[in-house]
């Protein structure tokens, strides 16, 4: 029953799609990881994806509720964003999505 109740709790994904100035992806990634480390309440995990051979990327941050992201924006977080803002070619496109499916990998036994 608890798995069913967990399923009824919707999670949200904040998605940012952007491009960094040439050679700045690694610096931006370090700042992204630093910003993520400040998150606590409602934070469910994060990914940073990079298009191979480019400075284009997608950041995905999972939250219990959309409001949790606002609650986690403290002074340290704002300072990190300021350091990161000049690394973008132009401001990233951002939006929220409701997580409608979550499919974990299947567990295989040694006999399979």
Order of alpha helices (4+ residues) and beta strands (2+ residues): alpha-beta-alpha-beta-beta-alpha-alpha-beta
